[in-house]
């Protein structure tokens, strides 16, 4: 593995679950964030609209926490992220960032203006991003990560797993 050193440690690892892959319809249902320090936040958010069938089958049954409304969620997220414009890293960041901006309002985005994608980092280093999430989870196992510790599709566990993978990956 080629030696690489990331630009900054001012990072928040983030994952969301959301209602649809259609960006006109989709809204955030839950969010998990974890900082380099290990400080974490997990929220589940009110959603009245329709959801994709896959989300209905696989995500809704896993949402168990008391839901909060969108305004309260936005306040908690802004407070957690703080004023330092951290870099957002998520796995395929397009949807996470888009639905987060829809929740907060783009003018309130507390992160650095470009979201960063861990799947792209894997691709650039010669790894297949499918080896992160798909059945074999080869990439994670090769890094020595105990994937059983993390519940897949729980936004906080997904964010924590990505943080551990990132730290191991750039340690090599
Ligand atoms: Mg997830």
Boltz pocket constraint, residues with backbone or C-beta under 6 A from the ligand:
constraints:
  - pocket:
      binder: B
      contacts: [[A, 15], [A, 16], [A, 17], [A, 152], [A, 153], [A, 154], [A, 155], [A, 158]]
      max_distance: 6.0
